[in-house]
Amino acid sequence: MFGGSSPAALAQRFTIIANNWVADGPAERAERARRRLMAEIGARAPATLNEIAKAVGRGAPAVSRSVDLLVRAGLVERTQDPDNRRRLALRLTQAGRDELADQPRSSSGLALRLERLAHSELRAIERAIEILER
């Protein structure tokens, strides 16, 4: 045990700190859901609505509404499946692929907080992350 803390106590402290450092409000959750939806469409293109709904664990009506928003934003295109005219195929547009390739906006607050730390503190955090990634 390091500093008298058990692994369970360290895990609890780490969870509290992580939750305080990384805001997880409605906007962040919505952004993550949007990015996951786009990632699933990109990975399965040409994808059907039911395939995407199953992949993200949501109902088809909710996914359909979300896809409508992505189509209106120019991030996803819906085309008729050439093999089955009753089915629509979903694909990311170039704008959708570009947005998905960009870093999520929600991490910018964390980056700003980290910029305020001293170099030695950043190095200590970097080393901790390297350990946790193993």
C-alpha positions as a Markdown table, in Angstrom:
| # | Residue | x | y | z |
|---|---|---|---|---|
| 1 | Met | 0.0 | 0.0 | 0.0 |
| 2 | Phe | 1.3 | 3.4 | -1.0 |
| 3 | Gly | 0.8 | 6.1 | 1.6 |
| 4 | Gly | -1.5 | 3.9 | 3.7 |
| 5 | Ser | -4.2 | 3.7 | 1.0 |
| 6 | Ser | -5.7 | 0.4 | -0.1 |
| 7 | Pro | -6.5 | -0.1 | -3.8 |
| 8 | Ala | -10.2 | 0.2 | -3.1 |
| 9 | Ala | -9.6 | 3.6 | -1.3 |
| 10 | Leu | -7.5 | 4.8 | -4.2 |
| 11 | Ala | -10.2 | 3.8 | -6.7 |
| 12 | Gln | -12.8 | 5.7 | -4.7 |
| 13 | Arg | -10.6 | 8.8 | -4.5 |
| 14 | Phe | -9.8 | 8.5 | -8.2 |
| 15 | Thr | -13.5 | 8.3 | -9.2 |
| 16 | Ile | -14.4 | 11.4 | -7.2 |
| 17 | Ile | -11.5 | 13.4 | -8.7 |
| 18 | Ala | -12.3 | 12.2 | -12.2 |
| 19 | Asn | -15.9 | 13.2 | -11.8 |
| 20 | Asn | -15.0 | 16.6 | -10.5 |
| 21 | Trp | -12.4 | 17.2 | -13.3 |
| 22 | Val | -14.5 | 16.0 | -16.2 |
| 23 | Ala | -17.9 | 17.7 | -16.3 |
| 24 | Asp | -20.6 | 15.2 | -17.4 |
| 25 | Gly | -23.7 | 17.3 | -17.9 |
| 26 | Pro | -26.5 | 16.9 | -20.4 |
| 27 | Ala | -24.5 | 18.6 | -23.2 |
| 28 | Glu | -21.6 | 16.2 | -22.8 |
| 29 | Arg | -23.8 | 13.1 | -22.7 |
| 30 | Ala | -25.6 | 14.3 | -25.8 |
| 31 | Glu | -22.4 | 14.9 | -27.6 |
| 32 | Arg | -21.1 | 11.5 | -26.7 |
| 33 | Ala | -24.3 | 9.9 | -27.9 |
| 34 | Arg | -24.2 | 11.8 | -31.1 |
| 35 | Arg | -20.6 | 10.8 | -31.8 |
| 36 | Arg | -21.3 | 7.2 | -31.0 |
| 37 | Leu | -24.3 | 7.2 | -33.4 |
| 38 | Met | -22.1 | 8.7 | -36.1 |
| 39 | Ala | -19.3 | 6.2 | -35.4 |
| 40 | Glu | -21.7 | 3.3 | -35.7 |
| 41 | Ile | -23.1 | 4.7 | -39.0 |
| 42 | Gly | -19.5 | 5.1 | -40.3 |
| 43 | Ala | -18.5 | 1.6 | -39.2 |
| 44 | Arg | -21.5 | -0.1 | -40.8 |
| 45 | Ala | -22.0 | 2.0 | -43.9 |
| 46 | Pro | -24.2 | 1.5 | -45.7 |
| 47 | Ala | -26.2 | 0.9 | -42.5 |
| 48 | Thr | -29.9 | 0.4 | -41.9 |
| 49 | Leu | -31.7 | 2.2 | -39.1 |
| 50 | Asn | -32.4 | -1.1 | -37.3 |
| 51 | Glu | -28.7 | -2.1 | -37.4 |
| 52 | Ile | -27.7 | 1.3 | -35.9 |
| 53 | Ala | -30.5 | 1.1 | -33.3 |
| 54 | Lys | -29.3 | -2.3 | -32.2 |
| 55 | Ala | -25.6 | -1.2 | -32.1 |
| 56 | Val | -26.3 | 1.8 | -29.9 |
| 57 | Gly | -28.9 | 0.0 | -27.7 |
| 58 | Arg | -31.8 | 2.4 | -28.4 |
| 59 | Gly | -35.2 | 2.0 | -30.1 |
| 60 | Ala | -35.6 | 2.6 | -33.8 |
| 61 | Pro | -37.9 | 5.6 | -33.3 |
| 62 | Ala | -35.4 | 7.4 | -31.1 |
| 63 | Val | -32.6 | 6.6 | -33.4 |
| 64 | Ser | -34.7 | 7.8 | -36.4 |
| 65 | Arg | -35.2 | 11.2 | -34.7 |
| 66 | Ser | -31.5 | 11.5 | -34.0 |
| 67 | Val | -30.6 | 10.5 | -37.6 |
| 68 | Asp | -33.1 | 13.1 | -38.9 |
| 69 | Leu | -31.1 | 15.8 | -37.0 |
| 70 | Leu | -27.8 | 14.5 | -38.4 |
| 71 | Val | -29.2 | 14.5 | -41.9 |
| 72 | Arg | -30.5 | 18.1 | -41.5 |
| 73 | Ala | -27.0 | 19.1 | -40.2 |
| 74 | Gly | -25.4 | 17.6 | -43.3 |
| 75 | Leu | -23.5 | 15.0 | -41.4 |
| 76 | Val | -25.4 | 11.9 | -42.6 |
| 77 | Glu | -27.0 | 11.0 | -45.9 |
| 78 | Arg | -30.0 | 8.7 | -46.3 |
| 79 | Thr | -30.3 | 6.9 | -49.7 |
| 80 | Gln | -32.5 | 4.2 | -51.0 |
| 81 | Asp | -30.9 | 0.8 | -50.7 |
| 82 | Pro | -30.4 | -0.5 | -54.3 |
| 83 | Asp | -31.1 | -4.1 | -53.2 |
| 84 | Asn | -34.3 | -3.3 | -51.3 |
| 85 | Arg | -36.2 | -0.1 | -52.2 |
| 86 | Arg | -38.2 | -0.1 | -48.9 |
| 87 | Arg | -34.9 | 0.1 | -46.9 |
| 88 | Leu | -32.8 | 3.3 | -46.5 |
| 89 | Ala | -29.1 | 3.1 | -46.3 |
| 90 | Leu | -27.2 | 5.5 | -44.0 |
| 91 | Arg | -23.8 | 6.9 | -44.6 |
| 92 | Leu | -21.7 | 9.7 | -43.2 |
| 93 | Thr | -21.1 | 12.6 | -45.4 |
| 94 | Gln | -17.6 | 14.1 | -45.8 |
| 95 | Ala | -18.6 | 16.7 | -43.2 |
| 96 | Gly | -19.7 | 13.9 | -40.9 |
| 97 | Arg | -16.4 | 12.0 | -41.3 |
| 98 | Asp | -14.5 | 15.3 | -40.7 |
| 99 | Glu | -16.5 | 16.0 | -37.5 |
| 100 | Leu | -16.0 | 12.5 | -36.2 |
| 101 | Ala | -12.3 | 12.7 | -36.8 |
| 102 | Asp | -12.0 | 15.9 | -34.8 |
| 103 | Gln | -11.4 | 15.6 | -31.0 |
| 104 | Pro | -14.6 | 15.8 | -29.0 |
| 105 | Arg | -15.4 | 19.3 | -27.8 |
| 106 | Ser | -16.1 | 18.2 | -24.2 |
| 107 | Ser | -12.5 | 17.6 | -23.5 |
| 108 | Ser | -11.5 | 21.2 | -24.0 |
| 109 | Gly | -12.4 | 22.2 | -20.4 |
| 110 | Leu | -10.1 | 19.5 | -19.1 |
| 111 | Ala | -7.3 | 20.7 | -21.3 |
| 112 | Leu | -7.8 | 24.3 | -20.0 |
| 113 | Arg | -7.6 | 23.0 | -16.4 |
| 114 | Leu | -4.4 | 21.0 | -17.2 |
| 115 | Glu | -2.8 | 24.0 | -18.8 |
| 116 | Arg | -2.8 | 25.7 | -15.4 |
| 117 | Leu | -0.6 | 23.1 | -13.8 |
| 118 | Ala | 3.1 | 23.2 | -13.4 |
| 119 | His | 5.3 | 21.2 | -15.7 |
| 120 | Ser | 6.3 | 18.8 | -12.9 |
| 121 | Glu | 2.6 | 18.3 | -12.1 |
| 122 | Leu | 1.8 | 17.5 | -15.7 |
| 123 | Arg | 4.7 | 15.0 | -15.8 |
| 124 | Ala | 3.3 | 13.3 | -12.7 |
| 125 | Ile | -0.2 | 13.1 | -14.3 |
| 126 | Glu | 1.4 | 11.8 | -17.5 |
| 127 | Arg | 3.2 | 9.1 | -15.5 |
| 128 | Ala | 0.0 | 8.1 | -13.7 |
| 129 | Ile | -1.9 | 7.8 | -17.0 |
| 130 | Glu | 0.9 | 5.6 | -18.4 |
| 131 | Ile | 0.5 | 3.3 | -15.4 |
| 132 | Leu | -3.3 | 3.2 | -15.7 |
| 133 | Glu | -3.1 | 2.5 | -19.4 |
| 134 | Arg | -1.2 | -0.8 | -18.8 |
